[in-house]
Amino acid sequence: MYKEFLIPKKSGTYSEMLEVFGLGNLIDEVLTRLDIGERKITFEDMGLYYIVSSDKEITNKMLEGLTYFPVVKFLINKSDTFPPEGISIENCFNYPEQKAEQDLYKKEYENIDKDKKKSSEQKKAAKQELAQRKLSEFGKKLDKEYDVYRELIKNPYSSFVKLFDNFHENQQYFPELIKEILSYYSKSIILNGDYKLADEKPTSQQLFNPNQGKGLNKAKANNASMGNQKSFWVAETMKISGALSMMSVQYVKVGSGYDLKIYVPEFRQILHHKAKELLFVFKKYLKSAAPIKLDILNLLDITIYFIELTPEYNKGKVKNTIQGFHTVYQKDLGQNKAVANISFMTTPDFVEYTDKKESKDWIRLLKEQRNVISGIEEVGDSIKGLQLYRSFLGAKGRNALNYFSNFSFWYASYLMQALDNEKFYVKPFHIETLNIFYKNMTTQEINLSEIIQNEGFKAIAQAIRKSTVSLQYTPKENRKFEIRYGLAQQLQNKSKSKESLATFIGEFIGTYNAETGRNAEKNNGKAFRTNVKDEELLQFFSLLDKSSPRLIGALLASYGFALNKKESQKEEVLTAEEIDN
């Protein structure tokens, strides 16, 4: 009887997670072939090992009547490669055909860019239409596994064919092979059947075993050989199946070449079908980006899609289900790619909800933050800002708030500079969404709601906004006041102590009120913006007395360089062509 299966953690990489997914795929397919109806296959991280469990048991007697099926689809790597006897081309991964389809979309995109008869708006519309057509074919005409088997056709291909042949050439022993796999994972027993394997101890492939590549699989050099290590055929087959289901492989442009970033999710506990559904949607909307930005967008996306796909979820933190991503960076060396970095990115610890309203709030604010990050170009000083945001996503409590505070200071300056250069694809935050965000970031030590709801704080933030970003979304001929460039940097510099921040804000508001008064005099008493009242200034100073000046300054940077709902309508009108990431 087979019902619970164990996979020990050995590598510290995504290798075993791929094995978990692959075993889940196999159990699900076996139950389908045995005509078992509704079932639940669960993955669970137990610390030192993973457990894959099925609520429907499988017995040796049930397996006796099992007929052959490909454990993984055969992969056609070249136009002159034909599938093994008995397998139709329609039931294979057809790399040449899929590459031609992908190249066609790429060519159409380039032709839109080159079309001199189209305006920027017409090009944007044409690109959006093309993107929608491609999305509509994803999983039908386009294989969702394409990014993985695009890499599988290279060095790992010969090993893949042998592992495929282990099953295909032993079809009469297929039930025995399945028993061997289930016994291996449930009882750690390796059977010895009458079959003859094409490859019992395949070479560990770097794509599925990132720490087993040449030069990586030994703590130190102990001989002249740099070969890969050997593995067990069952484990390697499961990893291939798992990779095709759950791995994401994305190109990263570096100079004139392309490196690779590989992402595999790590789950604490999840149903097999829910994991597949989540990864299908996640891969459907993948876009290329520079490496740090890619990490951020993928973390935000997997969190957003999980919330959208699990409206019934009520366990608190998303991290209770999705722990994060295993990531591997492969550097392009010409003929091959070498592993340059192996890491793990955690799901945001602070994303927590227990009802439908809270889930909708998180979707809204995470999507806004995604829009903000999408507009940042990963070059020069921007790298520092993106690193701060990525650190924020992986931190907890006060540390997370500190990283976001530093990001807020940086982004205020970045936004001002971008808008001055008419880069309207760089987006401001929205005040209404920031309110939701900071409410959720409140801790036992820091009551952020008390700060952002303070009338003095709101008046100061509005004065900063009316002196900076709000004016930048106003046509030059309609501006009644000069834009205060450099205010973001000054705010950061002056937030190092209560005294310097209080003096700076006092001087700023004095100038702001004087400018507002002079403008009203020129316009027969009509004021185009509201003065900051003395009592509001006193309320702000009172708040500053009992809070960290750096935190107050960072919150002013967040709110002072954001837009409210009315101002955001201007943003939509004035926004230029958005960049395609």
N, C-alpha and C positions, 0 to 999 in steps of 0.2 A: 504493500500500500504506500502510495506516494502523496503526501499532502503538504509537507513543510521541507524547505530546502535551505541550506546554509552556505554562504560564500564568505570565507574569512578575508579580512582586510590585510593586505601584505605590502602593497606598493606605496600607499599614501598618495596615489594619483587617481584619475578617473577610470583606470583599468578595470577594477572590480565593479564599479558602477555600470560599465558597459556590459559586463558579464551578467549582472542582475537583470538589466533590461532584456538581454538576449534570452536568458532563461525564462523570463516572463512571457516573451514572444512565443517560445517553443511550447510552454505549458498551455497557453491560450489556443494555439493552433491544434495541439493534440486534443484538447477538450472539444474544439469545433469539429474535428474529424470524427470524434467518438459520439457526435451528436448530443453533447451535453449542453443543455440550455443555459439559462442565466447563471452566471458565476462571478465570483469576486477573487481576483488575484491581487495580492497586496505586497508591496515592497516596504520593508522596515529596517531602519538603521539601528542596530543594537550596540553600537560602540566599537567592539572589536570585530564584528562581523555583520553581514546583512542577512535578513531572512526573507525569502520569497515564499509566500503561503497561498494555498488555494482552498476555498471553502468546499470544493468538490474533490473527492479523493480519486486517485488513479490507481488501478490495480494491475498486476501482471496479466491477469486473465483478460482485462479490458484491452490491453495492448496487443494481445495475440492476433486480433483481427485488424490491426492498424495497417493501412496501405501506405505506400511510399508517397511522400510529398517533399519538395525541396525545402530544407531548413532555412536556407537563404536563397533568394533569387539568383539565377546565374547572371553574371555580368559580361556583356559583350564589350570588349575593350577597343576593337578595331572593326572597320567595315568588312574585313575578310575573315573575321572570327564568327564561327557558327556555334550555336548552342549544342549541347550533347543530345544524343538521340532520345527522342520522346519528349523533348521540351521545345515548345514553340517560341519563336522570337517575341511574340506578343506577351509572353510570360517571363521575359527577361528584362534586366536593366540594360537599355540600349544606349551606351555612351555616345557613339557617333551621331545617332539620330537626335539625342537630347542636346548635344553640343551645337549641332546645326540650328536647332530651335532657339537656343540661347543666343547664338551669334546673330540670328535674324532680328531678335529684339534689340540687341546692341547696335546693329546697323541702322535700324529704324530710328533709334534714339539719336544717333550721330547725324542722320539725315535731317532730323528736325532741327538740330543745332545749327546745321550748315545752311538751312533754307533762308535765304536773304529776303524772300517775299513776305515772311511771317514776322509780325511784331513780337516783342518779348512776351506779351500777354497771350498771343496766339500760340507761341512755342510752349509756354507753360501749360496751356489747355491741352495741346497735342500730347505733351509728355504725360500729363495726368491720365488722359484717355488710354495711352499705351500701357501705363502702369496698371490701370484697372483691367485691361484686357489680359495682361500677364497674370494678375492675381486671380482672375476668373478661371484660368487654366491650371493654376497650381494644384497639384495632387490629381489632376486628370490628364491633361496633355503634357504637363511638366511634372517631372518626378521630384517629390520633396526630398528624396535621398541623393539628388544629383551632386550636391556639394561634397558629400562623403565619398561616393564612388568615383568622382572626378580625381580624387587622390588615391583611391584604391587601385586604379588601372596602372599605376606606376610600379614602384618596387614591390608592394605587397601582392601584386596580381598573381604571380606564379604560386605563391603560398595559398591564396584564395582558391585557385582552381583545384589544388590538391585536397584542400579541406572540403570543397564541394564534392569532389570525387569520392571522398570517404563514404558519403551517403549514396551518391548516384550509382556507383559501381557495386554497391552492396544492397540493392533494393530488396533482394529476397531475404536479407537479414535485417531489414529496417526495424521491425519491432524490437529485436535484440539491441540494436544501436540506441534506440530511444530508452530502453530499459537501462542501458549502461549509463546514459547521461543522467537519468533520474536517480539511479543508485549512487552515482558519483556525488551528486549534490545533497542527497538525503541521508546516505549512510557512509559516505566516503569509501565506497566499494567500487573497484574497477573490474568489470567482468572480462572474461576472455572467451569470446565467441569464435565461430568458424570463419568469420569474415576476415578479409585481408585489407588493411588500411593503406591508402595512397601515401599518407603522411601522419604518423602517430605522434611525432615530436617536432612540430613545425617551429621555425624560427620566430621568435617574438618580434612582431612588426612595430616600429616606432609609432605609427599612427594610432595604434590601440594600446601600446605599452610605452608611454613617453619616457619612462626612466630606464628602458631596456635597450636604447639605441647604442651605437658604437661610441665608446668613450664615456658613457653615462652609467653603465651597469656594474661598475666596480668602485669601491670607495677610494682605491688607489691602484696605480699600475702594478700588476704582478706578473705579466708576461708580455710578449711582443704582439700577441693577437688582440685585435680590437673588434672581434666578431660579436654579433648579437647572441643573446642567450636563447636556449631552447625552451619550449613550453609544452603544454598538453593539448592535444587536438580538440578535446571537448571545450576547454576554456577558451581557446582561440576562436572556435566557431561561434560560441556564444557572444564573444566580444564583437565580432563582425556584425552579427545580427543586431546587437544592442546599439552599435555605432550607427547603423543605417536607420535606426528608429529615433535615436536620441542625441546624436552628436551634431554640432553645427560647426562648419568650417568656413571661415570668412577671410577674404583677401584683405591685406593691409598694404596700401601703396607706400613704398619707401624709395625715394629717388626715382630711378627708371625701372625698378623691379617691384615685385610683390612678395611680401612675407605672408605668413599664415597665422591666424589666431583660431584656436580650437576651443569650443565651449561644450561642456557636458554638465547638466544640472545634477545636483546632489539633493536627494529627498530624505527627509526624516521618516515620513510615512505617507504613502499615497497608493491609490488603486492603479493598477496597470493601465486600464483603459483611460483613466483621467490624465495620467502622465503622457500618454500618446496624444490625446486630444490637445493638451496644453502645448506640447512641443510642435504639433502640426501648425497651430495658430502662430506660435512664436516664430517658426521658420518661414512662414508665409510672408511676413512683413520685414524680414531682415534686409538691411541696407549696409553698404560698405561705409567705413569711416576710418579715421586714424585710430591707433591702438587704445589710447586712454579713453577717448570719446566712445569707442566701441564697447569697452567694458561698462561704461556708465549707461549707455542706451540699452544694452542687453539686460542689465540688472533692472532698470526701470520697466522695460517691456515685459519681462517674465513676471514681475510683480503685478503689473497692470492686468495682464491676460489671466493670471491666476484669480485675481479678484473678480474679473468679469465672468469667468467660467464657473465660479463656485459661489453663486448667490446664497446658497444655503449654509455657507461656511460660518462657523461661530466659535472657533477655537482660540480666538485672540490674535496672536501674531502670525503673519504669513510665514515667518521663519520657522514656526512649528511644523510646517509642511515642507517648504522649499528652503534648504539650508544655504544654497548659493550655487555658484558655478566653479567647477574645476576648469582652469584655463591653461593652455600651453601655447607658447609663442615659438613658431618655427621660422628661423632665418633662412632666406634664400641664398644658396651658395652656388647657383648656376644649375648644375645637373641635379642636385638634391637639395633638401632642406634639413637643417640641423636644429634640434631643440635648444633654444636660447634661454627659455624661462618656463618654469612650472610653478603655478600659484593657485590660490583659492580665493574667490571673492564671495563674501557673505551677503545674504539678502538683508536689506535694511531692517535693523532690529526694532525700529520705532513704528513700523507699519502694522497697526493693530486695529481691529474692528470687530464688533459683535452683532451688528444689525445692518439692514439694507441701507439706511441713510448714511451711516459711517462708511460703508463700502463705496457708496457713490461719491462721497467727499474725497476719499483717497484716490479714486480713479481720476477725478477732476484735477486734483492738485499734482498728482504724479504725471499726468499728461501735460500739464502746463510746464512742469520742470523739464520734461522731455523736450518740449518746444524750445525752451530757453537753451538747453545744452546743444540742441541741433544747430543753433545759429552761431555757435562758437567755433572759430577756425583753430585747429590744433597746431599753431605755430608760435614761436617766440614766447612771449610772456603768458600767452594763453595756456600753455602747457602747465604752468604753475596753478592757474585757476582751475583747470580740469582735474589736476591731481588733488586739490583741496576738496572738490566736490566728490570725487571717487572715495577719498578717505572718509568723508562725511557719511556716505552710504554704508560703509563697513564699520562705523564706530557705534558706541552705545552712550546713552544718557548725556552727561555733560560734555563728553568728548565729541559726540556728534554735533552738539550745539556749537562748540568752539570751532569745529571745522566749517560749519555752515556760516558762522559769523565772519570768519576770514574770507570765505568765498563771497559773501555779501559785499564786503569792502572792495574786493577785487572786481567783482562784476559791475558795481556802480560806475567805476572808472572806465571799464571796458565798454559798457553800454553807451556812455556819453561819447566816447571816442568813435564808436561805430556809427552812431546816429549822425554825428558831425560829418562823417564821410559818406552819409546817405546809404549806409548798409542796413536797410530797414528789415532785412531778414533776421537781424539780431533783435530778439524780443525782450521787452520788459516783463517783470512779474506783474501780476494783478493783485490789487489790495484785498479783494474779497477772498481770493484763494490763499493769500499769505495769512489771513486771519485763521483759516481752517488749519493751515500748516503749523503755525505757532501754537495754536490751541492743542494740537496733538503732540507737540514737542515739549509741552510743559512737564516738568518733573517735580518731585517732592521738594527739592531744594529751591527751584526757581519757578515762580508763577509768572509765566510770560503773558498770560491773558491780562493780568493786572497792569503790566507795562503798556501793552499795545492798545488797551482800552482807556488809558489815562488821557483826559482831554488835552492836557498840555503836550503830551507826546504826539497826539494826532495833529495838533495845530502846528508843531515844529516840523513834522514830517510833510505836511501839506505845503508849508512855506518852502521847504527844500525842493519839493516836486514842482511847485509853481515857478521856481527859479532855474530849473534844469530840464528834466526829461519832458515835462508837459509842454514847455516852450519849443522843444525840438520837434514835436509833432504838430506844431502850429506853423503855417506858411509864414515866411519871413515878412511879407507885407502886412501880416495881421498881428505881428508880435508887438506888445506894448512895453515889454521890458527886455533888458539884455540878459542873455544866458550866462549863468555863473559857472564858467568852465573852471575846473580844478577843485570844485567844492567837495567832490567825492574823496579826493586824496587828502584834502585838508581835514575832512571829518575823520578819516582814519588816523591821521597823525595826532589830532587833538584828543583822541579817545583814550589816551594812555593814562590820564589821571582825571579825577573829578573836577579839579580846579581848572585845568586847561580846557576840558570839554565845556564846562559852565561858562567860562570866559568867551570861548569861541561862539557858542550858541547865542550868548547875550549880544555880542557884537554883530553877528549875522542877522539876528532879528531886528536889531536897531537899524541896520542898513536897509533891511527888507521893508520895514514899516515906513521908513523915510521915503524910499522909492515909490511905494504904494501911494503915499500921501501926495508926493509931487505929481504923480501921474493923474491922480484924481483932480488936482487943481487945474491941470492942463485941459481936462475934459469936463469942465463945469461941474465938478463934484462927483462925477460918475466913477466909481471904483471898479477896476477890472479884476481885482483879487482882494481877499479879506486880510486885514491886519491881524497879527497875533496879539491878543489882549494881554495886559499885565498879569491878570489872574491865571491865564493859561501858562505864561512863562514861569510863574511861581509854582504852579502845579508840576511843571516839568522839573524845576530845580529840586522840589521836594522828592520827586521820584528818583532823581539822581543821587540824593543823599543816602538812599537805602539800597541802591543797586550798583552793579559793576559798570564803570564808565565804558569799558570796552563792549560789554553786552548792549548797553543803551546805544552806543555809537553804531554798532553793527545792525541793530534793529532800525535805526534811522536810515542806514544805508539801504536796507531792504525796502522800507516803506517810502523813503524819500525819492527813490529812483524807480518806483513802480507806477502803475496807472490805475485809476479807479474805473468803474464800469462805463461811465460817460466818456472819459478820456480814451478808453480802449476802443471805442467806436471810431475815433479819429485814426487810431493806429491801423485799423483794418482798411480804412480808406486810403491811407498814405503808404501802406506797406508795398514795397517794390517786389519784384520777382523773387520767390523763395528759392534758396539753394536746394539742390537735390543731393541728399546724403545717401 
